[in-house]
Amino acid sequence: MAEKMQEHVYIIPLRDVKRSPRWKRSNTAMKDIRKFLGKHMKSEDVKLDKSINELVWERGSQKPPSKIRIRAMKFDDGQVQAELAEE
């Protein structure tokens, strides 16, 4: 694995997910998380941890959380790995 260059903790708002149809909300939330991290970390290659997926889908496809706190690490090869930020 390449060496870590940057590490940031982001609170990603997912309130725009409410504009999508009820049955698509968790899918849209996952896409929005990838898009947010790609934009802020300046990378196309974003890998999300399994714990993020479990938190978003915890209450089903119709009720994702309104915001999520994520720790993102960018490596020198341009890959971004994200996991849930622990308190």
Buried (B, 14 or more C-beta within 10 A) or exposed (E): EEEEEEEBEBEBEBEEBEEBEEEEBBBBBBEBBBEBBBEBBEBEEBEBBEEBEEBBBEEEBEBBBEEBBBBBBBBEEEBBBBBBBEE
